[in-house]
């Protein structure tokens, strides 16, 4: 009888701290042995000349998220999870968004129903758009206890944004409940002022999306949310940092000792505002927020990754078809940028782009790649040590890579239900060949082989990584309303 369900042999294993040659023995979905010359497995994979990496952990993705008509999300959990696995990702944290007149409890329950089709493991951030006392004091404690240990808030977008006063109450709730608060940080009123002026001037083509959202609207808001978090001693993550000035604000907060983490996304590392000015209406494919910046901002982001200012890199997968009545063309090929839905698909492209632009081009080493794509997000969102690394006792979430494979990205390779990828035609070096979730292959050589429903919900319990510092600007703790010093 074989000693293991599966043995991966002869591969070069990489974690966030080391690289070594080892076989991997897997039993019941768990890594149970790391050694050379392991006994036989019921199935064996020869990883000679391959990298064996922890499956990616993507902590910012919009999958099967309801939208206001006529536009719609292009991916179900079946297709979105297949796309993620095609790119070497094995765990997702998506968004359960509180909609108009919908309780947070009901929103989370509805998202769980949709996620039953997932092929890889998943969890949820709770997006709060109406943080009433009932939501904060009655609904959230039970949801956090059930494993939904992070919240998201928007400080812009009509219909989703909350005020600074509401944000403070969410930050206080996060601190009390031991949940990480994640923030979309852009200055809403300034964006509205710019947008109104641009439309009045007749400047409505896709390229003017970047003019409506210059770096100042992000830089100011990042500074502000760091101050709000400092005032309440609440750990936060700032989502999708897009360039140098916003990263500098994060670095200043971190230098003061604050528990402020930041992420960026591949679109900010390889696309720029110039992509919005492509011929015709093609620029609409590159409308995402914050907007793309400059090549100088890209280099600044790579430096922030190397320094650790940026802790993880996510896809911010927000798929909208280009054509059709529910896509970016829903309002016509001459629609103003204000009518074009935000977001780009990116689940499958995230890791190959980062590997190619980062590791293959010498911007970062392999350990940093593993850290920012798997280990760090698992630590930050309470999935470690089960996820994000290859170690005895961890889930056998593994991607086997050909580090030298040359690939031209096409929409077909993405395995999503969208009709385009913004990375079409991009040349990359390095590609995942086999992706396993708890020891079960999900995608092999570009083919989906796992059934819908293989994914499991990842309930996240309390964890120390996001514990508050216990430091306030005065001797008064305004969250618990007590004097502390």
C-alpha positions in Angstrom: 0.0 0.0 0.0 1.4 3.4 -0.9 2.7 5.6 1.9 1.2 8.8 0.5 -1.8 9.8 -1.6 0.6 11.9 -3.7 4.3 12.5 -3.9 5.8 15.4 -5.8 9.4 14.5 -6.6 12.6 16.2 -7.6 11.3 19.7 -7.5 13.0 22.9 -6.2 10.8 24.0 -3.3 10.6 27.7 -2.4 9.1 29.4 0.6 9.3 33.0 1.8 12.6 32.2 3.6 14.5 29.5 1.7 14.8 27.4 -1.4 15.7 23.7 -1.3 15.4 20.4 -3.2 12.9 18.0 -1.7 10.1 15.5 -2.4 6.8 16.4 -0.9 4.5 13.7 0.6 0.8 14.5 0.8 -1.8 12.6 2.7 -5.5 13.6 3.1 -4.8 17.0 1.6 -2.0 17.9 4.0 1.8 18.1 3.6 3.0 15.3 5.8 6.6 14.9 4.7 9.4 17.0 3.2 12.5 14.9 2.3 14.4 13.5 -0.5 13.7 9.9 -1.7 10.3 9.6 -0.1 8.5 6.2 -0.4 5.9 5.7 -3.1 2.7 7.6 -3.4 -0.6 6.5 -5.0 0.0 9.2 -7.5 3.4 10.8 -8.3 4.3 14.0 -10.1 7.8 14.5 -11.4 8.8 18.1 -10.9 12.3 17.9 -12.3 13.5 21.3 -13.5 10.4 22.8 -12.0 9.7 25.2 -9.1 7.3 24.0 -6.5 5.7 27.0 -4.8 3.0 27.6 -2.3 -0.3 28.3 -4.0 -1.1 32.0 -4.3 -3.3 33.7 -1.8 -5.3 36.5 -3.5 -6.9 38.7 -0.8 -8.7 41.2 -3.0 -11.0 39.9 -5.7 -14.6 40.6 -6.8 -16.1 37.4 -7.9 -19.8 37.0 -8.7 -20.5 40.2 -6.9 -24.0 41.7 -7.7 -24.0 45.1 -9.4 -26.6 47.6 -10.3 -28.0 46.9 -13.8 -27.3 47.1 -16.7 -23.7 46.0 -16.0 -22.8 42.7 -14.5 -19.9 40.7 -13.2 -18.5 38.4 -15.8 -17.4 35.6 -13.5 -19.2 33.1 -11.4 -17.3 31.3 -8.5 -16.9 28.3 -10.9 -15.2 30.3 -13.6 -13.4 32.8 -11.3 -11.9 30.0 -9.2 -10.8 28.1 -12.3 -9.1 31.3 -13.5 -7.3 31.8 -10.2 -6.1 28.2 -10.3 -4.9 28.6 -13.9 -2.6 31.3 -12.6 -1.3 29.3 -9.6 -3.7 30.8 -6.9 -5.3 28.4 -4.5 -7.1 30.7 -2.0 -9.3 33.7 -2.5 -10.7 36.3 -0.2 -13.6 37.9 -2.0 -16.2 40.5 -1.0 -19.6 40.0 0.6 -21.0 43.5 -0.1 -23.9 45.0 1.9 -26.3 46.3 -0.7 -29.1 48.9 -0.4 -31.6 47.9 2.2 -29.7 44.6 2.8 -28.3 43.6 6.1 -24.7 42.5 6.4 -25.9 39.1 7.6 -28.1 38.6 4.6 -25.4 39.8 2.2 -22.9 37.3 3.6 -25.4 34.4 3.4 -26.1 35.2 -0.2 -22.4 35.2 -1.1 -21.9 31.9 0.6 -24.6 30.4 -1.6 -22.9 31.7 -4.8 -19.5 30.5 -3.5 -20.7 26.9 -3.3 -19.5 26.5 -6.9 -15.9 27.4 -6.1 -13.1 25.0 -7.1 -10.6 26.5 -4.7 -10.7 27.6 -1.1 -12.2 31.0 -0.2 -13.1 33.5 2.5 -14.9 36.9 2.6 -14.3 40.4 3.6 -17.6 42.1 4.7 -18.0 45.3 2.6 -19.9 47.8 4.8 -21.9 50.5 3.0 -24.4 51.3 5.7 -22.7 50.7 9.1 -25.6 51.4 11.3 -25.5 50.7 15.1 -27.5 47.5 14.4 -25.0 46.3 11.9 -21.9 47.2 14.0 -23.2 46.1 17.4 -25.5 43.1 16.6 -24.6 41.7 13.2 -20.9 42.0 12.9 -20.0 40.2 16.2 -21.7 37.1 15.0 -20.3 37.3 11.5 -16.7 37.7 12.9 -17.2 34.8 15.3 -18.3 32.8 12.2 -14.9 33.5 10.6 -15.4 36.7 8.6 -12.5 38.5 10.2 -12.1 41.5 7.9 -14.1 44.5 6.8 -13.9 46.7 3.7 -15.0 50.3 3.4 -15.0 52.7 0.5 -14.3 56.4 1.0 -15.5 57.1 -2.5 -18.1 55.9 -5.1 -21.7 57.1 -4.7 -23.8 54.3 -3.2 -20.9 52.6 -1.6 -18.9 55.3 0.2 -19.2 56.1 3.9 -18.3 59.3 5.7 -15.2 59.8 7.8 -17.5 59.7 10.9 -18.9 56.3 9.8 -15.4 55.1 9.0 -14.3 55.9 12.6 -17.2 53.7 13.9 -16.1 50.9 11.6 -12.5 51.2 12.7 -13.7 51.1 16.4 -15.7 48.0 15.6 -12.7 46.3 13.9 -10.5 47.0 16.9 -13.1 45.6 19.4 -13.8 42.5 17.3 -10.3 41.7 16.2 -11.0 42.2 12.5 -8.8 43.9 10.0 -10.3 47.0 8.3 -9.4 47.4 4.6 -9.9 50.7 2.9 -10.4 52.0 -0.6 -8.8 55.4 -0.1 -9.6 58.2 -2.5 -11.0 61.7 -1.8 -14.6 61.5 -2.9 -15.5 65.2 -3.1 -12.3 66.1 -5.0 -13.0 63.4 -7.6 -16.6 64.7 -8.0 -15.3 68.2 -8.4 -12.8 67.1 -11.1 -15.4 64.9 -12.8 -18.0 67.7 -13.0 -15.5 70.1 -14.4 -14.2 67.6 -17.0 -17.7 66.7 -18.2 -18.7 70.3 -18.4 -15.6 70.9 -20.6 -16.6 68.1 -22.9 -13.6 65.9 -21.8 -15.3 62.6 -21.5 -13.2 60.0 -23.4 -11.7 57.1 -21.3 -8.4 58.8 -20.9 -10.0 61.5 -18.8 -10.7 58.9 -16.1 -7.1 59.5 -15.0 -7.6 63.2 -15.0 -10.5 62.9 -12.7 -8.4 60.8 -10.3 -4.9 62.2 -10.1 -2.5 61.0 -7.5 -3.5 63.9 -5.1 -6.9 62.3 -4.5 -5.3 59.1 -3.4 -2.3 60.6 -1.5 -4.5 62.8 0.6 -6.9 60.0 1.5 -4.2 57.6 2.4 -2.7 60.2 4.7 -6.2 60.7 6.2 -7.0 57.1 6.8 -3.6 56.5 8.4 -4.4 59.3 10.8 -7.9 57.9 11.6 -6.3 54.5 12.2 -3.7 56.0 14.4 -6.3 57.9 16.5 -8.1 54.7 17.3 -5.1 52.4 17.3 -6.8 50.2 14.7 -4.7 48.1 12.3 -5.6 48.6 8.7 -4.7 47.6 5.2 -4.8 50.2 2.4 -6.0 48.6 -0.8 -4.4 49.1 -4.3 -1.7 51.6 -3.7 -1.0 53.0 -7.2 2.2 55.0 -7.1 5.0 56.8 -5.4 3.2 59.4 -3.4 0.7 57.1 -1.9 3.4 54.6 -1.0 5.4 57.4 0.7 2.4 58.1 2.9 2.3 54.4 3.9 6.0 54.4 4.6 5.6 57.5 6.9 2.9 55.8 8.9 4.9 52.6 9.2 8.0 54.6 10.3 5.9 55.9 13.1 5.3 52.4 14.2 1.7 52.1 13.0 0.2 48.8 12.0 -0.6 50.0 8.5 -0.2 47.5 5.6 -0.4 48.2 1.9 -1.0 46.2 -1.2 -0.6 46.9 -4.9 -1.8 45.1 -8.0 -0.2 44.0 -11.3 -2.1 46.6 -13.3 -0.1 49.3 -11.4 3.2 47.6 -12.2 2.7 47.0 -16.0 -0.1 49.4 -17.2 -0.1 53.2 -17.2 -2.5 56.1 -17.7 -1.4 56.0 -21.4 -3.4 52.8 -21.9 -6.5 54.8 -21.3 -5.8 56.7 -24.5 -5.8 53.7 -26.8 -7.7 54.1 -30.2 -11.4 54.3 -30.2 -13.1 53.1 -27.1 -10.4 50.5 -26.3 -9.2 52.7 -23.4 -12.3 51.6 -21.5 -10.7 48.2 -21.0 -8.2 50.0 -18.8 -10.6 52.0 -16.5 -9.8 50.9 -13.0 -9.5 52.8 -9.7 -7.2 54.3 -8.6 -6.2 55.1 -12.1 -3.0 53.8 -13.8 -0.1 56.1 -13.2 3.4 56.5 -14.8 6.4 54.3 -15.5 8.2 56.3 -12.7 5.4 55.2 -10.3 5.9 51.6 -11.4 9.5 51.7 -10.4 8.6 53.3 -7.1 6.2 50.5 -6.4 8.8 47.9 -7.1 11.1 49.7 -4.6 8.3 49.8 -2.1 7.9 46.0 -2.5 11.6 45.4 -2.0 11.6 47.6 1.2 8.5 45.9 2.5 6.4 49.0 2.5 4.0 47.1 0.2 3.3 43.8 1.9 1.3 41.9 -0.6 0.2 42.1 -4.3 -3.4 41.2 -5.2 -5.4 41.1 -8.5 -8.3 43.3 -7.6 -10.1 41.1 -10.1 -13.3 43.0 -11.1 -14.4 41.4 -14.4 -16.7 43.2 -16.8 -17.1 42.1 -20.3 -16.2 44.7 -23.0 -19.0 43.9 -25.4 -22.7 43.2 -24.9 -25.5 44.9 -23.0 -24.0 44.3 -19.5 -20.3 45.2 -20.3 -18.1 48.3 -20.6 -20.0 49.1 -23.9 -23.4 49.0 -22.1 -23.9 52.7 -22.6 -22.4 52.9 -26.1 -19.0 53.4 -27.7 -19.2 57.2 -27.1 -20.2 56.9 -23.4 -18.5 59.2 -21.0 -15.9 57.7 -18.7 -18.3 58.2 -15.8 -20.6 55.5 -17.3 -17.9 52.9 -17.8 -17.8 50.3 -15.0 -14.5 50.2 -13.2 -12.2 47.2 -12.9 -10.2 44.7 -14.9 -9.9 40.9 -14.7 -6.7 39.6 -13.3 -7.0 36.4 -11.3 -5.0 34.2 -13.7 -2.5 36.9 -14.8 -1.4 38.0 -11.3 1.3 35.5 -10.5 2.7 35.0 -14.0 3.1 38.8 -14.4 4.7 39.2 -11.0 7.0 36.3 -11.6 8.1 37.5 -15.0 8.4 41.2 -14.2 9.8 40.6 -10.8 11.8 37.4 -10.5 12.7 36.8 -14.2 13.8 40.4 -14.6 15.7 40.6 -11.4 13.6 43.2 -9.6 12.8 40.8 -6.7 14.1 37.4 -5.6 12.1 34.2 -5.5 11.6 34.4 -1.7 10.1 37.9 -2.0 7.8 36.6 -4.8 6.5 33.9 -2.5 6.1 36.3 0.4 4.1 39.0 -1.4 1.8 36.5 -3.3 1.2 33.8 -0.7 2.9 34.0 2.7 2.3 37.6 3.6 -1.4 37.7 2.7 -1.9 34.4 4.6 -0.4 36.0 7.7 -2.2 39.3 7.3 -5.6 37.8 7.0 -5.4 34.9 9.5 -4.9 32.0 7.1 -1.4 31.1 8.3 0.1 28.6 8.9 -2.5 26.5 7.1 -2.1 28.5 3.9 0.7 30.5 2.2 3.7 28.1 2.6 4.9 24.6 2.0 5.5 23.0 5.4 4.6 19.8 7.3 1.1 20.3 8.6 0.1 22.9 6.0 -2.6 22.4 3.4 -1.1 20.9 0.2 -1.9 24.0 -1.8 0.9 23.9 -4.4 1.7 25.3 -7.8 4.3 23.6 -10.0 6.0 26.1 -12.2 8.1 26.0 -15.3 10.3 29.0 -14.6 11.7 29.2 -18.1 8.5 28.8 -20.1 7.8 31.7 -22.5 4.1 32.5 -22.8 2.1 35.1 -24.6 -0.9 36.0 -22.5 -4.2 35.6 -24.3 -7.8 35.8 -23.1 -8.2 32.1 -23.7 -5.4 31.2 -21.3 -7.2 33.1 -18.5 -10.0 30.5 -18.2 -12.4 33.1 -17.0 -15.8 34.0 -18.5 -14.7 37.5 -19.5 -14.3 38.4 -23.2 -10.9 40.2 -22.8 -7.8 40.6 -20.6 -6.0 43.9 -20.4 -2.8 41.9 -20.6 -3.5 40.5 -24.1 -0.3 39.9 -26.0 2.0 40.5 -23.1 5.1 38.2 -23.1 5.9 36.5 -19.8 8.6 34.1 -18.6 7.4 31.5 -16.1 4.1 29.7 -16.0 2.3 27.4 -13.5 1.7 24.0 -15.1 -0.2 22.2 -12.3 -2.2 23.8 -9.4 -3.3 21.7 -6.5 -5.7 22.6 -3.7 -5.4 20.3 -0.6 -3.6 17.8 -2.8 -6.2 17.7 -5.5 -5.3 19.0 -9.0 -7.6 21.9 -10.0 -5.8 22.9 -13.3 -3.3 20.8 -15.2 -1.6 22.2 -18.3 -4.3 24.7 -18.9 -7.2 22.3 -18.4 -9.7 22.5 -15.5 -9.8 19.1 -13.8 -11.5 19.8 -10.5 -15.3 19.8 -10.1 -17.3 22.8 -9.0 -17.6 22.7 -5.2 -14.2 21.4 -4.4 -13.4 24.8 -2.6 -14.0 25.1 1.1 -14.9 28.2 3.2 -11.9 29.3 5.2 -13.2 30.5 8.6 -10.7 32.8 10.2 -10.3 32.8 14.0 -8.6 35.3 16.2 -4.9 35.8 15.5 -2.1 38.0 17.0 -0.7 39.4 13.8 -3.3 42.2 13.7 -3.5 42.9 17.4 -3.6 46.7 18.2 -0.4 48.3 19.6 -2.1 49.7 22.7 -0.9 53.2 21.8 -3.1 56.2 21.5 -2.4 59.9 20.9 -3.5 60.8 24.4 -3.9 58.8 27.7 -7.5 58.1 26.7 -8.7 55.1 24.8 -11.6 56.4 22.8 -12.8 53.0 21.6 -13.3 51.5 25.0 -13.7 54.9 26.7 -11.2 54.4 29.4 -8.0 56.1 30.6 -5.0 54.0 29.8 -2.1 56.1 31.1 
